[in-house]
Amino acid sequence: MKNYDQSKQNDEKPNFNFHKFQKNGVRSKIHQHIKNWQNYQDVNELNQFYQDLEYDHSFIQWIFPNFFNSMFNSESYRLTIEERNLMINDDEIMQFYFQNYKMFLKFLGIEWDKEELILKNQKQFNKCLHINTHNQLRLKRVFASLSVLGKREEAIKLLDLIFKQENKLYRTEYYLYEQVLEENKQKIIQNNETQINDQKNINPNKQSENNDNIKTNQKIDSQNINHEGTDQKKESNEKSLPQPNSLEVGNDNGSKQKLDQYYESENQIQSHKTQDNLLAKNADITIKEESQIQSKQNKVHQQYGVSNNNQKQKESKYSDYYVQQPEKNQKFQYKLRFDQVKNNYVQGDLLEKKWVIFELLTEQQCE
């Protein structure tokens, strides 16, 4: 077996270099498919393409590197955080990576589209997932790789297709790759920032009308989130704001600036309330449920003679939460925090690294 400590290898960035120079790594026939797959029309060409990708077990680790050692290809290397940071900032590399992803979709019988993925070859799709079932494991590598290499949205699109076409597999194998709570919070913030920018681009009369709508929505959506001191602070901020009717709207720049500040503050308050409400609604694991989970785990550990110290150490290291599988046709997005599912994206010995944080699922640098 090859030593997986990449610092001891002659090539310290094998995954980066494969995508940068597009050489080595995979067999020559796979390189040929990488170059030509988009031109295949003839039935014989397509069948050869399907066959080569099906029976070659050494290419998938190279075109979809992630933070896991492969159990099937000792000639491959798991991704390093340094490689990841370099790759997501190199447009040429990411273009090559994404084209290879489209190639793999074609192998599965799927056609890529900007809005959603389209199942074009049902027979090939069924063959990949139900006859040659090792492709189910390949998909886990793909989900993890896309997610940590700046293509999280593509991972979610593929997950949506699996949810619709293979709901049982989604519920048993892939639901923990769904969007996490932090992604919901990020989405809310982005939407709110967009609304604030839109506010600044409309005239004062429309702003006044929109402000009335915001106040109405605040009354409808207001729910008491039990965060001590938070609501009081928000109420204090609201009372300290100047009322829009007291600000004269005219050609005076000072008045306009005060009015802009008022609406921006109103939007920020609404944003905080909306974030708290949605997070409270979507979080399935409450304090009470976690207590019940802890009780179940204690009984199991007592039954098998595991000490509490070992249990706490294991929970701290692996975020070992009991998670009930979703029901049929139930989506699982925004149910868990990243910390609870991070072992789907990085191998066990890396879980305590300081860069294993939610930002790993974004295009941000992680050090």
C-alpha positions as CSV (number, residue, x, y, z in Angstrom):
1,M,0.0,0.0,0.0
2,K,1.2,3.5,-0.8
3,N,1.9,5.8,2.0
4,Y,-0.9,8.5,2.0
5,D,1.2,11.1,3.8
6,Q,1.6,13.4,0.8
7,S,4.3,15.4,2.4
8,K,6.6,12.4,1.9
9,Q,5.8,12.0,-1.8
10,N,7.9,13.5,-4.6
11,D,4.7,15.1,-5.9
12,E,3.4,17.2,-3.0
13,K,0.3,18.4,-4.9
14,P,-0.8,15.4,-7.1
15,N,-4.5,16.3,-7.3
16,F,-3.7,20.0,-8.1
17,N,-1.1,18.9,-10.7
18,F,-3.4,16.4,-12.4
19,H,-6.1,19.1,-12.9
20,K,-3.6,21.7,-13.8
21,F,-1.6,19.8,-16.4
22,Q,-4.2,17.2,-17.3
23,K,-1.7,14.4,-17.5
24,N,-0.9,11.2,-15.7
25,G,-3.2,9.9,-12.9
26,V,-5.7,8.0,-15.1
27,R,-5.3,5.5,-17.9
28,S,-4.9,6.6,-21.5
29,K,-8.4,5.4,-22.5
30,I,-9.9,7.6,-19.8
31,H,-7.8,10.6,-21.0
32,Q,-9.3,9.9,-24.5
33,H,-12.8,10.0,-23.1
34,I,-12.1,13.2,-21.2
35,K,-11.1,14.8,-24.5
36,N,-13.8,13.3,-26.7
37,W,-16.9,12.4,-24.7
38,Q,-18.9,15.4,-25.9
39,N,-18.6,14.3,-29.5
40,Y,-20.0,10.8,-29.0
41,Q,-23.0,10.1,-31.2
42,D,-22.5,6.6,-32.5
43,V,-24.0,3.8,-30.4
44,N,-20.8,1.8,-30.4
45,E,-18.9,4.9,-29.2
46,L,-21.3,5.4,-26.4
47,N,-21.3,1.8,-25.4
48,Q,-17.5,1.8,-25.2
49,F,-17.7,5.0,-23.2
50,Y,-20.1,3.4,-20.7
51,Q,-18.1,0.3,-20.5
52,D,-14.7,1.9,-19.9
53,L,-16.0,4.2,-17.1
54,E,-17.9,1.3,-15.5
55,Y,-15.0,-1.1,-15.3
56,D,-12.2,1.3,-14.6
57,H,-12.0,1.7,-10.8
58,S,-9.0,4.0,-10.7
59,F,-10.2,7.2,-12.5
60,I,-12.9,8.4,-10.1
61,Q,-10.5,9.3,-7.3
62,W,-8.6,11.5,-9.6
63,I,-11.4,13.5,-11.3
64,F,-13.3,13.8,-8.0
65,P,-10.6,14.3,-5.2
66,N,-11.9,14.8,-1.7
67,F,-10.7,14.5,1.9
68,F,-10.9,10.7,2.0
69,N,-8.4,8.0,1.3
70,S,-9.6,5.6,-1.4
71,M,-10.0,2.0,-0.3
72,F,-9.9,0.9,-4.0
73,N,-7.0,2.8,-5.5
74,S,-3.8,3.0,-3.6
75,E,-2.3,5.0,-6.5
76,S,-4.5,8.0,-5.7
77,Y,-4.2,10.6,-2.9
78,R,-6.7,12.4,-0.8
79,L,-7.1,16.1,-1.2
80,T,-5.2,18.5,1.1
81,I,-6.5,21.8,2.3
82,E,-3.7,23.5,0.4
83,E,-4.7,21.8,-2.8
84,R,-8.3,22.7,-2.3
85,N,-7.6,26.4,-1.7
86,L,-5.4,26.5,-4.9
87,M,-7.9,24.7,-7.0
88,I,-11.0,26.7,-6.3
89,N,-9.1,29.9,-7.2
90,D,-7.8,28.6,-10.5
91,D,-10.4,29.1,-13.3
92,E,-8.6,26.8,-15.7
93,I,-8.6,24.0,-13.2
94,M,-12.2,24.4,-12.2
95,Q,-13.3,24.4,-15.8
96,F,-11.5,21.1,-16.4
97,Y,-12.9,19.7,-13.1
98,F,-16.5,20.8,-14.1
99,Q,-16.2,19.3,-17.6
100,N,-15.2,16.0,-16.0
101,Y,-18.2,16.2,-13.8
102,K,-20.4,16.6,-16.9
103,M,-18.7,13.6,-18.4
104,F,-19.6,11.5,-15.3
105,L,-23.2,12.8,-15.5
106,K,-23.4,11.5,-19.1
107,F,-22.1,8.1,-17.9
108,L,-25.0,8.1,-15.4
109,G,-27.5,8.9,-18.2
110,I,-27.9,12.5,-17.0
111,E,-27.6,15.8,-19.0
112,W,-26.4,18.9,-17.3
113,D,-28.5,22.1,-17.4
114,K,-28.0,25.4,-15.7
115,E,-31.3,25.3,-13.8
116,E,-31.6,21.5,-13.1
117,L,-30.3,18.2,-14.2
118,I,-32.2,16.2,-16.8
119,L,-32.5,12.4,-16.8
120,K,-31.9,11.5,-20.5
121,N,-31.2,7.8,-20.4
122,Q,-33.3,6.0,-17.8
123,K,-31.9,2.6,-18.8
124,Q,-28.3,3.6,-18.2
125,F,-29.3,5.4,-15.0
126,N,-31.0,2.3,-13.6
127,K,-28.1,0.1,-14.7
128,C,-25.6,2.3,-12.8
129,L,-27.5,2.5,-9.6
130,H,-29.2,-0.9,-9.4
131,I,-27.1,-3.4,-11.3
132,N,-23.6,-2.0,-10.9
133,T,-24.2,-0.8,-7.4
134,H,-20.6,0.4,-6.7
135,N,-21.8,3.6,-8.4
136,Q,-23.8,4.3,-5.3
137,L,-20.5,4.6,-3.5
138,R,-19.0,6.7,-6.3
139,L,-21.9,9.2,-5.9
140,K,-20.9,9.8,-2.3
141,R,-17.4,10.7,-3.4
142,V,-18.9,13.0,-6.0
143,F,-21.2,14.8,-3.5
144,A,-18.2,15.3,-1.1
145,S,-15.9,16.5,-3.8
146,L,-18.3,19.0,-5.4
147,S,-19.2,20.3,-2.0
148,V,-15.6,21.1,-0.9
149,L,-14.3,22.3,-4.2
150,G,-16.6,25.3,-4.7
151,K,-19.4,23.5,-6.5
152,R,-21.9,23.0,-3.7
153,E,-24.8,24.2,-5.8
154,E,-24.1,21.4,-8.3
155,A,-24.0,18.9,-5.5
156,I,-27.4,20.0,-4.4
157,K,-28.8,19.9,-8.0
158,L,-27.6,16.3,-8.3
159,L,-29.1,15.5,-4.9
160,D,-32.4,16.9,-6.0
161,L,-32.5,14.6,-9.0
162,I,-31.7,11.6,-6.8
163,F,-34.5,12.7,-4.4
164,K,-37.0,12.7,-7.3
165,Q,-35.8,9.6,-9.2
166,E,-34.4,7.3,-6.4
167,N,-36.2,8.4,-3.3
168,K,-35.3,5.3,-1.3
169,L,-31.6,5.7,-2.1
170,Y,-31.9,9.4,-1.1
171,R,-33.4,8.5,2.3
172,T,-30.9,5.7,3.1
173,E,-27.6,6.8,1.5
174,Y,-27.5,10.5,0.6
175,Y,-29.8,12.6,2.8
176,L,-26.9,13.7,5.0
177,Y,-25.4,15.6,2.1
178,E,-28.3,18.0,2.1
179,Q,-28.0,21.7,2.8
180,V,-27.2,22.5,6.4
181,L,-28.6,25.1,8.7
182,E,-25.7,27.5,8.1
183,E,-26.6,27.5,4.4
184,N,-30.1,28.6,5.2
185,K,-28.9,31.4,7.3
186,Q,-26.5,32.4,4.6
187,K,-29.3,32.4,2.1
188,I,-31.5,34.6,4.3
189,I,-28.7,37.1,4.7
190,Q,-28.0,37.3,1.0
191,N,-31.7,37.7,0.2
192,N,-32.0,40.5,2.7
193,E,-28.9,42.3,1.4
194,T,-30.5,42.1,-2.1
195,Q,-33.7,43.7,-0.8
196,I,-31.7,46.4,1.0
197,N,-29.8,47.2,-2.3
198,D,-33.1,47.3,-4.1
199,Q,-34.5,49.7,-1.5
200,K,-31.7,52.2,-2.2
201,N,-32.5,52.2,-5.9
202,I,-36.1,53.3,-5.6
203,N,-37.6,56.7,-5.0
204,P,-38.6,58.0,-1.6
205,N,-42.3,57.6,-2.2
206,K,-41.9,53.9,-3.1
207,Q,-39.6,53.6,-0.1
208,S,-42.4,54.9,2.2
209,E,-44.9,52.4,0.7
210,N,-42.4,49.5,1.0
211,N,-41.7,50.5,4.6
212,D,-45.4,50.1,5.4
213,N,-45.2,46.6,3.9
214,I,-42.2,45.8,6.1
215,K,-44.0,46.9,9.2
216,T,-47.0,44.8,8.2
217,N,-44.7,41.8,7.7
218,Q,-43.1,42.3,11.0
219,K,-46.5,42.1,12.7
220,I,-47.4,38.9,10.8
221,D,-44.1,37.2,11.2
222,S,-43.2,38.3,14.8
223,Q,-42.7,35.2,17.0
224,N,-41.0,35.1,20.4
225,I,-37.6,33.4,20.1
226,N,-36.4,32.6,23.6
227,H,-32.9,34.2,23.3
228,E,-32.3,36.2,26.5
229,G,-31.6,39.9,26.0
230,T,-31.8,39.7,22.2
231,D,-35.4,40.8,21.8
232,Q,-35.0,43.6,24.3
233,K,-32.0,44.9,22.5
234,K,-33.9,44.8,19.2
235,E,-36.9,46.6,20.7
236,S,-34.6,49.3,22.1
237,N,-33.0,49.8,18.7
238,E,-36.4,50.1,17.1
239,K,-37.6,52.7,19.6
240,S,-34.4,54.8,19.0
241,L,-35.0,55.0,15.3
242,P,-36.3,58.3,13.9
243,Q,-39.8,58.0,12.5
244,P,-40.0,58.4,8.7
245,N,-42.9,60.9,8.9
246,S,-40.6,63.2,10.9
247,L,-38.0,63.3,8.1
248,E,-38.7,65.9,5.4
249,V,-38.1,64.4,1.9
250,G,-36.8,67.0,-0.4
251,N,-33.6,68.1,-2.1
252,D,-31.8,68.3,1.3
253,N,-29.0,65.7,1.2
254,G,-29.0,65.4,5.0
255,S,-32.6,64.5,5.1
256,K,-32.2,61.9,2.4
257,Q,-29.2,60.4,4.2
258,K,-31.2,60.2,7.4
259,L,-34.1,58.5,5.5
260,D,-31.7,56.0,3.9
261,Q,-30.2,55.2,7.3
262,Y,-33.7,54.7,8.8
263,Y,-34.8,52.1,6.1
264,E,-31.5,50.3,6.3
265,S,-31.9,50.0,10.1
266,E,-35.4,48.7,9.6
267,N,-34.3,46.1,7.2
268,Q,-31.5,44.9,9.4
269,I,-33.9,44.4,12.3
270,Q,-36.3,42.6,10.0
271,S,-33.4,40.4,8.8
272,H,-32.4,39.4,12.4
273,K,-36.0,38.5,13.2
274,T,-36.5,36.5,10.0
275,Q,-33.2,34.6,10.5
276,D,-34.2,33.7,14.1
277,N,-37.7,32.6,13.1
278,L,-36.6,30.4,10.2
279,L,-33.7,28.8,12.1
280,A,-36.1,28.0,15.0
281,K,-38.6,26.5,12.6
282,N,-36.0,24.4,10.7
283,A,-33.9,23.1,13.6
284,D,-35.2,19.5,14.3
285,I,-32.7,18.8,17.0
286,T,-34.0,20.8,20.0
287,I,-32.6,20.8,23.5
288,K,-35.3,18.3,24.6
289,E,-34.5,16.0,21.6
290,E,-30.8,16.1,22.3
291,S,-31.5,15.1,25.9
292,Q,-33.5,12.1,24.6
293,I,-30.7,11.2,22.2
294,Q,-28.2,11.4,25.0
295,S,-30.3,9.1,27.2
296,K,-30.5,6.5,24.4
297,Q,-26.8,6.7,23.8
298,N,-26.1,6.3,27.5
299,K,-28.1,3.1,27.7
300,V,-26.3,1.7,24.7
301,H,-22.9,2.5,26.1
302,Q,-23.9,1.1,29.5
303,Q,-25.1,-2.1,27.8
304,Y,-21.7,-2.6,26.1
305,G,-19.6,-1.4,28.9
306,V,-18.4,1.8,27.4
307,S,-17.3,4.5,29.9
308,N,-18.8,7.9,29.9
309,N,-15.3,9.4,29.3
310,N,-15.0,7.4,26.1
311,Q,-18.5,8.3,25.1
312,K,-17.8,12.1,25.6
313,Q,-14.6,11.8,23.7
314,K,-16.3,10.0,20.8
315,E,-19.1,12.5,20.7
316,S,-16.7,15.5,20.8
317,K,-14.6,14.0,17.9
318,Y,-17.3,12.7,15.6
319,S,-20.5,14.7,16.5
320,D,-22.2,11.4,17.1
321,Y,-25.9,12.4,16.9
322,Y,-28.7,10.0,16.3
323,V,-30.6,11.2,13.2
324,Q,-33.8,9.6,12.1
325,Q,-34.0,9.0,8.4
326,P,-36.5,11.1,6.5
327,E,-39.9,9.8,5.5
328,K,-40.8,9.0,1.9
329,N,-40.7,12.1,-0.3
330,Q,-39.4,14.2,2.7
331,K,-36.6,16.6,1.9
332,F,-33.9,16.8,4.6
333,Q,-32.4,20.2,3.9
334,Y,-31.7,22.7,6.7
335,K,-32.2,20.0,9.4
336,L,-28.7,19.8,10.9
337,R,-25.6,21.9,11.5
338,F,-22.4,21.4,9.5
339,D,-20.7,20.1,12.6
340,Q,-23.2,17.2,12.8
341,V,-22.5,16.0,9.2
342,K,-18.9,17.0,8.7
343,N,-17.8,13.4,8.7
344,N,-19.4,13.1,5.3
345,Y,-16.9,15.6,3.9
346,V,-13.7,14.8,5.7
347,Q,-12.2,11.6,7.0
348,G,-12.2,10.8,10.7
349,D,-8.6,11.7,11.5
350,L,-9.1,15.2,10.0
351,L,-12.3,16.1,11.9
352,E,-10.5,18.1,14.5
353,K,-8.6,20.2,12.1
354,K,-9.3,23.9,12.4
355,W,-10.2,24.3,8.8
356,V,-13.1,21.8,9.1
357,I,-15.8,24.4,9.3
358,F,-18.9,25.4,7.4
359,E,-16.9,27.6,5.1
360,L,-15.5,24.4,3.6
361,L,-18.8,24.2,1.7
362,T,-18.4,27.6,0.2
363,E,-15.8,29.1,-2.1
364,Q,-14.0,30.7,0.8
365,Q,-10.4,29.9,1.8
366,C,-10.0,27.6,4.7
367,E,-6.7,27.6,6.6
